[in-house]
């Protein structure tokens, strides 16, 4: 039984194989042979069919070709809700990059709405059953993510935007080296003369948050500087950030590296309540280059993720996996970049 | 060359029509007839097949049903790039809402990357040719948008998130009543005692921007207040907003209604350069409830679009159009809501 959902076109207007056959006075099978097995036809029949194909502008329906090759040319992606008030900085840009890279490879991204806080395995199953997707791109991967094992068990190609953060690594992924980003942030601040560089992080246990903390920590140790960080009580919560940063400021931090732009904003607020000015009195670096970062006064220096490159890599990896299901897993870690704005002014600037 | 990497056998468990046929000792065609044309079968054969179907828990494959009914259950959507530095407030939330509403109706959203500044007709054509989408949702509709006429000519169902802003209205759309939003903003400011309420708008010629200007204008006229507005030289450009708002502040505006949150932010900057504080000295209301609005100090009052409702309406309208291609067009205008924050403090507050 064919698994493809591809119907013959119901669009008005397109020239069909049957129309070509009628015009050329041959059977549809003969037209099909002319296109796919021309050696079976007598030369004059082949010539007649070909000239009719040209005259009518008939293009063999690529959907039908897809049916034959059992590939839907669809890649599934579970879109997650954006919390109101979140800076939601990256996922829409990633999705556009992903869609563009897929388009170029002849694939399309098929969305399903992934419920918040759930892995959405049902959504994956439906896309397989109803739309025969060729594979999945996963985002928001985290510890104990069940999706990779679920897909691997079924032999379904997938690629993660994001690592497996615990347990056995399963499958291919592309990710951004968050630790490298916060490390670079510390390097920049050290070069500017800072020594008391604090870290304002997410609650322990998130793979992404712990990774960003680790980059700051290793850079501080490399420079033999005191390692003083605090974790906000919740991810991307302005009030929690505001509370968590207070003891760091009490200890005289001259710079704060934050695990997100929202946390950096909580730091802006805490500074201003103390009569201090971000940038002038205490340097602040966020993470994500969210749309808000460029709009703040002073503009927020931040670590930007190379989302276009992540989108391209995800498509490259899943195509390679489809082509060679048994190949060794490939994992790609991409470098983020430091975007400098007014919150980290040059010395004397 | 088989392109699929997921052999049918890798799916756990599903009972196929062929398996039912073998068990019942009939041909697959007979099983198909039992399900779709039972009158063709002898009663005892029908009974045998039906009891086998029940015993094995066979569910006619919905993909195959889709094939028969000539519906792909796919709705195409051209995702547009987010400019860096834009507040990009609405489209990712809309896309999640749209995807969720489509899921509930048994449809999926198929993405293609729409190039910036182009209607992307090629993308639409490819989705029709290669994936036989049942219709399209259009966003970012603007004056002289060629997409609606292009789709209508081909008899392809579509719905716009956004009106046709010029010429003949074509097809169904759902939109947010921007004029109603800025009207409500003025009403709120008037109730708080403001009389010199300026408007900071987009360059003339954008349907969305002109609509937002019109709501402010009609509310000001209703209250017999002086109609003084300025247009920034470019859409959502902080520096252009900063320049454009100066003469309004020179004229002593006590409140500014801006056509976007980014323009409102330009107003924040201009005020602070003059030693004035947004909210305390001059009230500011933006538009879009972008993620940045809640993060600012003071928080930015703004007009929020009901994106969940827009997503639901788009799905409802396109399903109705698919069901009844000849029906009268339906157009739905949804009310935005005012989100009040510190930039419009209560009097004496």
Interface residues (C-beta under 8 A of the other chain):
Chain A: X1 X2 X3 X4 X5 X6 X7 X8 X9 X10 X11 X12 X13 X14 X59 X61 X62 X63 X66 X69 X70 X71 X73 X74 X79 X80 X81 X82 X84 X85 X86 X87 X88 X89 X91 X92 X93 X95 X96 X99 X100 X102 X103 X108 X109 X110 X111 X112 X113 X123 X127 X128 X129 X130 X131 X132 X134 X135 X154 X155 X156 X157 X238 X262 X265 X268 X269 X272 X289 X290 X291 X292 X294 X295 X296 X297 X321 X322 X325
Chain B: X1 X2 X3 X4 X5 X6 X7 X8 X10 X11 X12 X16 X17 X18 X28 X61 X62 X63 X64 X66 X67 X69 X70 X71 X72 X73 X74 X79 X80 X81 X82 X84 X85 X86 X87 X88 X89 X91 X92 X93 X95 X96 X99 X100 X102 X103 X108 X109 X110 X111 X112 X113 X123 X127 X128 X129 X130 X131 X132 X154 X155 X156 X238 X262 X265 X268 X269 X272 X289 X290 X291 X292 X294 X295 X296 X297
